[in-house]
Amino acid sequence: MGRWLDFESNPWGQEVLQGVSLDLMYLAIGLAVLFTLGHWFWYRRRGFSKQEEVAEAQGSVAGIPERIVRHTLASRIFHWSMAASMLVLLVTAFVPLLGLEFAWVTIHWIAGAVLILTIVYHVIHSIGWQDFWSMMSMGAKDVREGISHFRHVLSPKAPTPEKPGKYPFDHRMYHNGIVVVSLAAIVTGVLMTLRIETPFWEPNTYYPFVDQAVSGYSELGEPVISLTPGATTGLMFVIHGIAGVSLILMVTAHIYFAIRPDKRWFTWSMIRGWIDREHYLAHFDPDKWSVSDGSVQEQAPGGAIADSVVSAPRVDD
Amino acid sequence: MAIIRDMIPAFELFQPTTVEDALVLLAEHGQGAWVLAGGLDSYDWFKDRIKRPEAVIDLGGIDELTGISDAQDGLEIGAMTTLTEIVRHERVRSEYTLLADAAEHVATPQIRNQGTLGGNISQDTRCWYYRSGWPCYRAGGNTCYAAAPQAMNREHAIMGTSRCVAVSPSDTAHALVALDAKMIVRGRRSSNVYDAEDFFIGPATDITRMTVLESGDLLTQINIPGEWANAHFYYEKVRDRGSWDFQLVSVAAAFKTSGNTIDDARIVVNGVAPFPVRLDAVERLVRGTSVDEAVAIEAGEIAIQGSHALKYNEYKQPMMSNLVRRAVRSVA
């Protein structure tokens, strides 16, 4: 694994896995900067026209309100709470490693607890009041939609892709990625929190239950899978570390697209809750994300409409 | 466990004669450099092969780092001043007896002849898991072996822990905090002054260090302000062997008094946390009060609030409480 993983020797000269190397953090930061600058230059060089950036609104405006609610207040509260806790987690995890020292551990686990609460809230809200699967759906049709969209981004000569439903393919892909990475960070983070001082439990350095789950034990009490001493702990630190550096990349990309002028209307919708009719008609397929005055229509693949209503807010806010 | 050998592995030895030269050498060798003061902690590390520096920068030849001089307000003590010099210094003995007491409690006369004030406050923890080469948090690993349920942790911390439960071993550190000393730290490009209280850092801030000193930094001087000169002082150290040992718990306190009323106080305990612990709540309690037994008892009780004993160091809680009580009672 080269020097991406850190090992230390114990007094018996055995190499013990400790976690990921600091180099991986620098690599992630470097890649995040490269991606951001690279995309920015590429986008400028490719010369996207104004027409492409603000696609022409097509279709009838009959029955479509001027303002279309894209994110309910409940969704926005979740998003910004999660974003705040995620940023605090990243800052407390990596800034001390970059040289700015402060007592980060307590802030880190509290932010982690807030993140977990927001995610539990999000899952309950999504299941009860939104179309849970529409944010995650990744069927063959969705993949084709994504490929077609990607081709068009790479080459203006490629056929214009179909317009998506409420959640475009790249949004769903990002959502799924962040789900996987965040869950990995959360599960390992909770296990790491068991080892430190919190009001919830007595700290314990060892996890017999984790060792057993990872390795299994024979009837004689010997590990079925022979790992180097402390490897379970090391593995946990590795997973947490990889998830952490992945989040550097993912959050940077997310913030970059959120502040790009051509995507800023998405960001505004996460602040104000609504998008205007022009953007709706220009970027979405009304058959997949259907809205009308005061009523909620049917839903289509990849296009949740449960919280997509007209400017009159829903009661579930 | 660590294998102790007779021969120290080879390193390059540098003996600069100026602080500037020392800083240049520290910058050149970066993480591979080791600052040698009295050598009493360093050679243990080297012999045990737990620390293997490439370059050792011996400060013994830098005259400007030694000696005690009168300042406009207080004293200026070079970081390489020996503990014996501090114990014998007339002004320290008369105006800052707390520091003289603390320095006199360090180890043995021979060690005090060689050991320096800078070295005493910058020395590393005595946690034997760490010093035996276990890949613990403090050593850059991911586990505190001393906090494990079956660990031998009689000498470890009861407060201020954050993953690591090692304690600060210095006998003078808390006395300097009580005297509100200022630490002058020089780096290649800058010089910083730290309050003694901020000089010592806990594992929550950086688990691999006990002080603010980073690679390339040099503690050059300790300034003792005049504000606490001739205050009422109390120092007590409890150890297993009265003749020569590290502290289990010790207290250093400075009180400004009018009769038996405490006008102001600085009370600091060591041996209970990874850094000297200033007892703000106790100071608030005793400030402005006439000391009697009830106040002393309450001070002792407040002192250990929030402490958390490990398997084998529960005794430190009543020990610390009693030491604080005795410190406060000494004013009456």
Boltz contact constraints between the chains, C-beta under 6 A:
constraints:
  - contact:
      token1: [A, 8]
      token2: [B, 135]
      max_distance: 6.0
  - contact:
      token1: [A, 8]
      token2: [B, 141]
      max_distance: 6.0
  - contact:
      token1: [A, 10]
      token2: [B, 135]
      max_distance: 6.0
  - contact:
      token1: [A, 11]
      token2: [B, 1]
      max_distance: 6.0
  - contact:
      token1: [A, 11]
      token2: [B, 132]
      max_distance: 6.0
  - contact:
      token1: [A, 11]
      token2: [B, 133]
      max_distance: 6.0
  - contact:
      token1: [A, 16]
      token2: [B, 135]
      max_distance: 6.0
  - contact:
      token1: [A, 18]
      token2: [B, 141]
      max_distance: 6.0
  - contact:
      token1: [A, 18]
      token2: [B, 142]
      max_distance: 6.0
  - contact:
      token1: [A, 19]
      token2: [B, 142]
      max_distance: 6.0
  - contact:
      token1: [A, 101]
      token2: [B, 205]
      max_distance: 6.0
  - contact:
      token1: [A, 101]
      token2: [B, 206]
      max_distance: 6.0
  - contact:
      token1: [A, 103]
      token2: [B, 204]
      max_distance: 6.0
  - contact:
      token1: [A, 103]
      token2: [B, 205]
      max_distance: 6.0
  - contact:
      token1: [A, 105]
      token2: [B, 162]
      max_distance: 6.0
  - contact:
      token1: [A, 105]
      token2: [B, 204]
      max_distance: 6.0
  - contact:
      token1: [A, 196]
      token2: [B, 163]
      max_distance: 6.0
  - contact:
      token1: [A, 205]
      token2: [B, 143]
      max_distance: 6.0
  - contact:
      token1: [A, 205]
      token2: [B, 144]
      max_distance: 6.0
  - contact:
      token1: [A, 205]
      token2: [B, 147]
      max_distance: 6.0
  - contact:
      token1: [A, 205]
      token2: [B, 148]
      max_distance: 6.0
  - contact:
      token1: [A, 233]
      token2: [B, 142]
      max_distance: 6.0
  - contact:
      token1: [A, 233]
      token2: [B, 143]
      max_distance: 6.0
  - contact:
      token1: [A, 237]
      token2: [B, 142]
      max_distance: 6.0
